Amino acid sequence: MFNPPFGFIFKNLGGTPVNRSESTNKVQAIVDVFNENEKFILSLSPEGTRKKIDPWKTGFYYIAKGANVPIVMATLDFGNKQVKISEPYSLTEDIGKDFEHFYSYYRGVKGKIPENFNL
């Protein structure tokens, strides 16, 4: 996203690229970006947009935990033709409880490729 021809747009909007080719701790790199900026918004594409992922990856959780920021979930529910955005959710000390909250939010949502995402 940050390469030509459109990279300058994302940089001018305040975007911060993370070098994914290096074998560094990506979670900590993103936590550091949060901590170095007064305002920073991170958007991640959900699981199952290109292929089925089971169980869910947890990087988003540990980024939010490390940066001490809430998680706002969004759905593109193709089955009901709805876009939904959740209230900010502050993480607890119980990862199981937190993930059950996430799963319940997405339960019943039909993605563009439904077989890639089912709870």
CNS distance restraints for C-alpha pairs under 8 A (distance, minus, plus):
assign (resid   1 and name CA) (resid   6 and name CA) 6.94 0.50 0.50
assign (resid   1 and name CA) (resid   7 and name CA) 5.74 0.50 0.50
assign (resid   1 and name CA) (resid  10 and name CA) 7.33 0.50 0.50
assign (resid   2 and name CA) (resid   6 and name CA) 6.67 0.50 0.50
assign (resid   2 and name CA) (resid   7 and name CA) 3.58 0.50 0.50
assign (resid   2 and name CA) (resid   8 and name CA) 6.82 0.50 0.50
assign (resid   2 and name CA) (resid  10 and name CA) 6.37 0.50 0.50
assign (resid   2 and name CA) (resid  11 and name CA) 7.06 0.50 0.50
assign (resid   2 and name CA) (resid  17 and name CA) 6.54 0.50 0.50
assign (resid   3 and name CA) (resid   7 and name CA) 4.56 0.50 0.50
assign (resid   3 and name CA) (resid   8 and name CA) 7.82 0.50 0.50
assign (resid   4 and name CA) (resid   8 and name CA) 7.29 0.50 0.50
assign (resid   6 and name CA) (resid  10 and name CA) 7.09 0.50 0.50
assign (resid   7 and name CA) (resid  11 and name CA) 6.30 0.50 0.50
assign (resid   8 and name CA) (resid  12 and name CA) 5.93 0.50 0.50
assign (resid   9 and name CA) (resid  13 and name CA) 6.19 0.50 0.50
assign (resid  10 and name CA) (resid  14 and name CA) 6.50 0.50 0.50
assign (resid  10 and name CA) (resid  15 and name CA) 5.10 0.50 0.50
assign (resid  10 and name CA) (resid  16 and name CA) 7.95 0.50 0.50
assign (resid  11 and name CA) (resid  15 and name CA) 4.72 0.50 0.50
assign (resid  11 and name CA) (resid  16 and name CA) 6.62 0.50 0.50
assign (resid  16 and name CA) (resid  33 and name CA) 7.81 0.50 0.50
assign (resid  18 and name CA) (resid  26 and name CA) 7.52 0.50 0.50
assign (resid  18 and name CA) (resid  29 and name CA) 7.42 0.50 0.50
assign (resid  18 and name CA) (resid  30 and name CA) 7.53 0.50 0.50
assign (resid  20 and name CA) (resid  26 and name CA) 7.43 0.50 0.50
assign (resid  24 and name CA) (resid  29 and name CA) 7.80 0.50 0.50
assign (resid  25 and name CA) (resid  29 and name CA) 6.20 0.50 0.50
assign (resid  26 and name CA) (resid  30 and name CA) 6.20 0.50 0.50
assign (resid  27 and name CA) (resid  31 and name CA) 6.20 0.50 0.50
assign (resid  27 and name CA) (resid  59 and name CA) 6.14 0.50 0.50
assign (resid  27 and name CA) (resid  60 and name CA) 7.88 0.50 0.50
assign (resid  27 and name CA) (resid  62 and name CA) 6.83 0.50 0.50
assign (resid  27 and name CA) (resid  63 and name CA) 5.49 0.50 0.50
assign (resid  28 and name CA) (resid  32 and name CA) 6.01 0.50 0.50
assign (resid  28 and name CA) (resid  63 and name CA) 7.18 0.50 0.50
assign (resid  28 and name CA) (resid  66 and name CA) 7.71 0.50 0.50
assign (resid  29 and name CA) (resid  33 and name CA) 6.45 0.50 0.50
assign (resid  30 and name CA) (resid  34 and name CA) 6.39 0.50 0.50
assign (resid  30 and name CA) (resid  63 and name CA) 6.71 0.50 0.50
assign (resid  31 and name CA) (resid  35 and name CA) 6.25 0.50 0.50
assign (resid  31 and name CA) (resid  63 and name CA) 5.62 0.50 0.50
assign (resid  31 and name CA) (resid  64 and name CA) 7.71 0.50 0.50
assign (resid  31 and name CA) (resid  66 and name CA) 5.94 0.50 0.50
assign (resid  31 and name CA) (resid  67 and name CA) 5.15 0.50 0.50
assign (resid  32 and name CA) (resid  36 and name CA) 6.04 0.50 0.50
assign (resid  32 and name CA) (resid  67 and name CA) 7.77 0.50 0.50
assign (resid  33 and name CA) (resid  37 and name CA) 6.35 0.50 0.50
assign (resid  33 and name CA) (resid  40 and name CA) 7.79 0.50 0.50
assign (resid  34 and name CA) (resid  38 and name CA) 7.69 0.50 0.50
assign (resid  34 and name CA) (resid  39 and name CA) 7.62 0.50 0.50
assign (resid  34 and name CA) (resid  40 and name CA) 5.91 0.50 0.50
assign (resid  34 and name CA) (resid  67 and name CA) 6.15 0.50 0.50
assign (resid  35 and name CA) (resid  67 and name CA) 6.58 0.50 0.50
assign (resid  44 and name CA) (resid  60 and name CA) 7.76 0.50 0.50
assign (resid  45 and name CA) (resid  49 and name CA) 7.26 0.50 0.50
assign (resid  47 and name CA) (resid  51 and name CA) 7.84 0.50 0.50
assign (resid  47 and name CA) (resid  52 and name CA) 7.21 0.50 0.50
assign (resid  47 and name CA) (resid  53 and name CA) 6.14 0.50 0.50
assign (resid  47 and name CA) (resid  56 and name CA) 6.66 0.50 0.50
assign (resid  47 and name CA) (resid  57 and name CA) 7.74 0.50 0.50
assign (resid  47 and name CA) (resid 117 and name CA) 7.41 0.50 0.50
assign (resid  48 and name CA) (resid  52 and name CA) 4.61 0.50 0.50
assign (resid  48 and name CA) (resid  53 and name CA) 5.75 0.50 0.50
assign (resid  48 and name CA) (resid 116 and name CA) 4.82 0.50 0.50
assign (resid  48 and name CA) (resid 117 and name CA) 5.32 0.50 0.50
assign (resid  49 and name CA) (resid 111 and name CA) 7.98 0.50 0.50
assign (resid  49 and name CA) (resid 112 and name CA) 8.00 0.50 0.50
assign (resid  49 and name CA) (resid 113 and name CA) 7.40 0.50 0.50
assign (resid  49 and name CA) (resid 116 and name CA) 7.04 0.50 0.50
assign (resid  49 and name CA) (resid 117 and name CA) 7.97 0.50 0.50
assign (resid  50 and name CA) (resid 116 and name CA) 7.56 0.50 0.50
assign (resid  51 and name CA) (resid 116 and name CA) 5.67 0.50 0.50
assign (resid  52 and name CA) (resid 115 and name CA) 7.40 0.50 0.50
assign (resid  52 and name CA) (resid 116 and name CA) 4.18 0.50 0.50
assign (resid  52 and name CA) (resid 117 and name CA) 6.31 0.50 0.50
assign (resid  53 and name CA) (resid  57 and name CA) 7.66 0.50 0.50
assign (resid  53 and name CA) (resid 116 and name CA) 7.37 0.50 0.50
assign (resid  53 and name CA) (resid 117 and name CA) 7.91 0.50 0.50
assign (resid  58 and name CA) (resid  62 and name CA) 6.52 0.50 0.50
assign (resid  59 and name CA) (resid  63 and name CA) 6.07 0.50 0.50
assign (resid  60 and name CA) (resid  64 and name CA) 6.29 0.50 0.50
assign (resid  61 and name CA) (resid  65 and name CA) 6.07 0.50 0.50
assign (resid  62 and name CA) (resid  66 and name CA) 5.80 0.50 0.50
assign (resid  63 and name CA) (resid  67 and name CA) 6.02 0.50 0.50
assign (resid  64 and name CA) (resid  68 and name CA) 5.62 0.50 0.50
assign (resid  64 and name CA) (resid  69 and name CA) 5.06 0.50 0.50
assign (resid  64 and name CA) (resid  70 and name CA) 6.33 0.50 0.50
assign (resid  64 and name CA) (resid  71 and name CA) 6.75 0.50 0.50
assign (resid  64 and name CA) (resid  91 and name CA) 7.93 0.50 0.50
assign (resid  65 and name CA) (resid  69 and name CA) 6.72 0.50 0.50
assign (resid  65 and name CA) (resid  91 and name CA) 6.94 0.50 0.50
assign (resid  69 and name CA) (resid  90 and name CA) 7.01 0.50 0.50
assign (resid  70 and name CA) (resid  88 and name CA) 5.49 0.50 0.50
assign (resid  70 and name CA) (resid  89 and name CA) 5.07 0.50 0.50
assign (resid  70 and name CA) (resid  90 and name CA) 4.46 0.50 0.50
assign (resid  70 and name CA) (resid  91 and name CA) 6.59 0.50 0.50
assign (resid  71 and name CA) (resid  88 and name CA) 5.45 0.50 0.50
assign (resid  71 and name CA) (resid  89 and name CA) 5.09 0.50 0.50
assign (resid  71 and name CA) (resid  90 and name CA) 6.56 0.50 0.50
assign (resid  71 and name CA) (resid  91 and name CA) 7.75 0.50 0.50
assign (resid  72 and name CA) (resid  85 and name CA) 6.99 0.50 0.50
assign (resid  72 and name CA) (resid  86 and name CA) 5.58 0.50 0.50
assign (resid  72 and name CA) (resid  87 and name CA) 6.09 0.50 0.50
assign (resid  72 and name CA) (resid  88 and name CA) 4.67 0.50 0.50
assign (resid  72 and name CA) (resid  89 and name CA) 6.25 0.50 0.50
assign (resid  73 and name CA) (resid  85 and name CA) 5.77 0.50 0.50
assign (resid  73 and name CA) (resid  86 and name CA) 5.19 0.50 0.50
assign (resid  73 and name CA) (resid  87 and name CA) 7.70 0.50 0.50
assign (resid  73 and name CA) (resid  88 and name CA) 7.73 0.50 0.50
assign (resid  73 and name CA) (resid 102 and name CA) 7.94 0.50 0.50
assign (resid  74 and name CA) (resid  83 and name CA) 7.15 0.50 0.50
assign (resid  74 and name CA) (resid  84 and name CA) 5.44 0.50 0.50
assign (resid  74 and name CA) (resid  85 and name CA) 4.33 0.50 0.50
assign (resid  74 and name CA) (resid  86 and name CA) 6.23 0.50 0.50
assign (resid  75 and name CA) (resid  82 and name CA) 7.72 0.50 0.50
assign (resid  75 and name CA) (resid  83 and name CA) 5.47 0.50 0.50
assign (resid  75 and name CA) (resid  84 and name CA) 5.16 0.50 0.50
assign (resid  75 and name CA) (resid  85 and name CA) 6.61 0.50 0.50
assign (resid  75 and name CA) (resid 106 and name CA) 7.32 0.50 0.50
assign (resid  75 and name CA) (resid 109 and name CA) 7.41 0.50 0.50
assign (resid  76 and name CA) (resid  81 and name CA) 7.57 0.50 0.50
assign (resid  76 and name CA) (resid  82 and name CA) 6.18 0.50 0.50
assign (resid  76 and name CA) (resid  83 and name CA) 4.80 0.50 0.50
assign (resid  76 and name CA) (resid  84 and name CA) 6.93 0.50 0.50
assign (resid  76 and name CA) (resid 109 and name CA) 7.84 0.50 0.50
assign (resid  76 and name CA) (resid 110 and name CA) 7.91 0.50 0.50
assign (resid  76 and name CA) (resid 111 and name CA) 6.56 0.50 0.50
assign (resid  77 and name CA) (resid  81 and name CA) 5.60 0.50 0.50
assign (resid  77 and name CA) (resid  82 and name CA) 5.14 0.50 0.50
assign (resid  77 and name CA) (resid  83 and name CA) 6.09 0.50 0.50
assign (resid  77 and name CA) (resid  84 and name CA) 7.90 0.50 0.50
assign (resid  77 and name CA) (resid 109 and name CA) 5.26 0.50 0.50
assign (resid  77 and name CA) (resid 110 and name CA) 5.16 0.50 0.50
assign (resid  77 and name CA) (resid 111 and name CA) 5.66 0.50 0.50
assign (resid  77 and name CA) (resid 112 and name CA) 7.79 0.50 0.50
assign (resid  78 and name CA) (resid  82 and name CA) 6.72 0.50 0.50
assign (resid  78 and name CA) (resid 109 and name CA) 7.68 0.50 0.50
assign (resid  78 and name CA) (resid 110 and name CA) 5.48 0.50 0.50
assign (resid  78 and name CA) (resid 111 and name CA) 5.52 0.50 0.50
assign (resid  78 and name CA) (resid 112 and name CA) 5.82 0.50 0.50
assign (resid  79 and name CA) (resid 109 and name CA) 7.06 0.50 0.50
assign (resid  79 and name CA) (resid 110 and name CA) 4.99 0.50 0.50
assign (resid  79 and name CA) (resid 111 and name CA) 7.24 0.50 0.50
assign (resid  80 and name CA) (resid 109 and name CA) 7.99 0.50 0.50
assign (resid  80 and name CA) (resid 110 and name CA) 7.62 0.50 0.50
assign (resid  91 and name CA) (resid  98 and name CA) 6.35 0.50 0.50
assign (resid  92 and name CA) (resid  97 and name CA) 7.68 0.50 0.50
assign (resid  92 and name CA) (resid  98 and name CA) 6.60 0.50 0.50
assign (resid  94 and name CA) (resid  98 and name CA) 6.31 0.50 0.50
assign (resid  95 and name CA) (resid  99 and name CA) 6.08 0.50 0.50
assign (resid  96 and name CA) (resid 100 and name CA) 6.14 0.50 0.50
assign (resid  97 and name CA) (resid 101 and name CA) 6.31 0.50 0.50
assign (resid  98 and name CA) (resid 102 and name CA) 6.47 0.50 0.50
assign (resid  99 and name CA) (resid 103 and name CA) 6.02 0.50 0.50
assign (resid 100 and name CA) (resid 104 and name CA) 5.98 0.50 0.50
assign (resid 101 and name CA) (resid 105 and name CA) 6.33 0.50 0.50
assign (resid 102 and name CA) (resid 106 and name CA) 6.54 0.50 0.50
assign (resid 103 and name CA) (resid 107 and name CA) 5.89 0.50 0.50
assign (resid 103 and name CA) (resid 119 and name CA) 6.97 0.50 0.50
assign (resid 106 and name CA) (resid 119 and name CA) 7.56 0.50 0.50
assign (resid 107 and name CA) (resid 118 and name CA) 7.50 0.50 0.50
assign (resid 107 and name CA) (resid 119 and name CA) 5.58 0.50 0.50
assign (resid 108 and name CA) (resid 118 and name CA) 7.75 0.50 0.50
assign (resid 108 and name CA) (resid 119 and name CA) 7.35 0.50 0.50
assign (resid 109 and name CA) (resid 118 and name CA) 7.91 0.50 0.50
assign (resid 110 and name CA) (resid 114 and name CA) 5.47 0.50 0.50
assign (resid 110 and name CA) (resid 117 and name CA) 7.47 0.50 0.50
assign (resid 110 and name CA) (resid 118 and name CA) 7.80 0.50 0.50
assign (resid 111 and name CA) (resid 116 and name CA) 7.81 0.50 0.50
assign (resid 111 and name CA) (resid 117 and name CA) 6.57 0.50 0.50
assign (resid 113 and name CA) (resid 117 and name CA) 7.32 0.50 0.50
assign (resid 114 and name CA) (resid 118 and name CA) 6.86 0.50 0.50
